[in-house]
Amino acid sequence: MKAISQKRRHPIAGIALLLLGLLITGGLYSVASTMNQAEASNTGSSYSAEDITEGEKLFNANCATCHGAGAVGTEDGPTLVGVGAASVNFQVGTGRMPMQMQGPQAQAKPNQFSDEQTAQLAAYVASLGAGPAIPDEQYLDADHEDVDLGNGGTLFRVNCAMCHNAAAAGGALTRGKYAPALAGVSEQHIYEAMLTGPQNMPVFSDANIKPEDKRDIIAFLKQIESQGSPGGASLGSLGPVSEGLLAWTGGLAVLIGFMVWLTSRSS
C-alpha cells in the first residue's frame, strides 16, 4: 500500500495529468475551431468570391481605420468577426456606419454606400466568421396571410415599448443615448435590429423571438405607421400625460386671461 501511495504522489504523475489535460483542451479547441470555420464557410457560401473581394477592398478603404485590418478590432472599434451579414447590412444600410464622429451612439443618416456596395461589405464580413444572416423575404412581409397583429402588438409592448414607446415614437435613455422612433424604418432593418441588437438594444435571436413572431411585430409597427394620428396632434405620442398637461395648461391660461379681462373691465 505504501508503494502504491508513493507512486500516486510521484511528480511524474502530476506532469502526465497536466499534459493529458492540455491535449484534451487542445483537441476540443481544434474541433470547435474547425466547426466554426465550416459554419463560417457555409454562412458566406451564398456570396460570390468577387463580392467578398470587392467588399474587402471597401472595408480596407473605409472601415479598417477603426475596426482594424481583417476586422479584428482596435481601441476605436470592436471586432466584426462573427457579427454576420445582418449586422453590417443594418449599420451600413441605415447610414450609422461609418460614423461621422464619436458619440454616445451612432446616429442614422443618409447611406454612404449603394445597395451593391453594402451587400459586398456584408459578404466580406460574413466570410470572416459565422453570424446572423440577412433575413428571408418571407419574414418581412407585413401583409402575409398568417400575420397576427394582436400577437405582434403584445410582443412589442412586452419586449420593446419600455424603450421605443408604446406608439414606437422612441424615447430617451441614459447618458445621451436614445431609442429611435421606428416610423419609416424598413421591414428588413427592423428585423435585423432585433436579430443583432445594435447600440443599447438587446439581441432577440430567433431562439428568443421566432421569425414568425418577428414578422408579427413588424406588421404591428407598420399598422401603427399607416394609421398616423387620427385623433389630431400626436403630442410626442406620450399618451394621457402629455394630453392632460396640455389641457390643464391651456385651461389655466384661458382662466387667467378671462380674469385679467374682467379686472380691466371693472377698473
Secondary structure, DSSP 8 states (H G I E B T S, - for coil): -HHHHHHHT-HHHHHHHHHHHHHHHHHHHHHHHHHHHHHHHHHHTTS-HHHHHHHHHHHHHHTHHHH-GGG--BTTB---TTSHHHHHHHHHHTT-SS-SS--SS------SS-HHHHHHHHHHHHHHS-------GGGS-TT-TT--HHHHHHHHHHHTHHHH-TTS--EE-STT-EE---TT--HHHHHHHHHH--TT-----TTTS-HHHHHHHHHHHHHHHHH--TTS--GGG-THHHHHHHHHHHHHHHHHHHHHHHHHHH-
